[in-house]
Amino acid sequence: MPKPWPPALAADRLLLATGGDERAIARIRLGIIACVFAIPLVQAMRAGLLSEETAVGMAAAGAALVLAALILALAGRMRGRRWFPYLTVIVDVTMVSGALAVFVVLGHPHTAVNSKVVWEIYLIAILAAALRSERGVVLAATATAVSEYLAILLWAALGWNLNDPSFAPFVYGTFSWSAQISRLILLVACGLLALALVHRMARITQMAASDALTGALNRTFFEYRLEEEVLRARRHRRRLALAMVDLDNLKNINDELGHECGDLALVTVARGLRAGLRASDSIFRYGGDEFAVLLPEARAEEARVRLARIATQLRSRPVEGRSLTLSVGVAAAPADSGDSRGLLRIADENLYRAKRQGRDCIVVGGRAPQRPDSAGGHLDTRG
């Protein structure tokens, strides 16, 4: 049995496409802030009066609730925009810093630097960044938390003598640089933990989204990626090509040479596709003998030329003496269709046209089948 081909897509790209839905994360954010809002509310109810610190906490939590609701309203429209997760995690962290900064402005620096509730929300914000399953987002959250809290520390320490007896009885404790450095280290440690979670999620996602035999991504992930790529192409007015690729006569190879040889043929085709395509292109195991290829920012003609070269190379590298040939159907957005279902339908129709024409050919749009030239990888127009 041949060894599985290594996954065609790097973990970072895979996680970017399968990371947490911003709408779901926005709902989680709203729920967490609602819980945080309950803390000063409970404190006020227990004390029977509304202290200045409690009032500030409630005001900050209320403002955060409004902002969280706004992010939730925008999340659906921001689908596929890579900058949006970065913006939201920075907003999450900055909301915590803003609440601490208000205490400094009001002349309560010890509340800001020795907070027993607000500061801990930094940790929640950093860990929540791991829900995006993207390392860069976690790094952005951690760096923002460390830099903003350090700025608040310097502001408070340089603006006041925090251990002056006039602050007695030091309800929130005295100021200690060793304790504050420990807090900064905890923020970094939390970021490292979040990165470890993302890394582990990467391994699990790769295993779940990859075909065990060929290492190409699987059909479930293809359907997700196709929709995402079509939306991205439409939003940015860019081209997108989809190719459906079929290994000809796989059943005959299995029957005549055995399933192990058939598996080797599939692995060979997957490797050939990967070697002949760009790093930005994606390969998927769509069915038993069928692959799907997404080629962002490519015209149908460009996809046809690339796949013709791959088909020619595969034909020149027989498996167990058996020449491998491909039937290919190509469709492009927006020329053939502007939606994912239409694009897939046209590419499928073109693939079946290629099979009906005798296989070992490429069909693009409504054009006649074109066969790879075995000598140089160029195309002629023989039917």
Beta strands, then each sheet from edge to edge (+ up, - down):
strand 1: 240-247
strand 2: 282-285
strand 3: 290-296
strand 4: 326-333
strand 5: 362-364
sheet 1: 2+ 3- 1+ 4- 5-
end
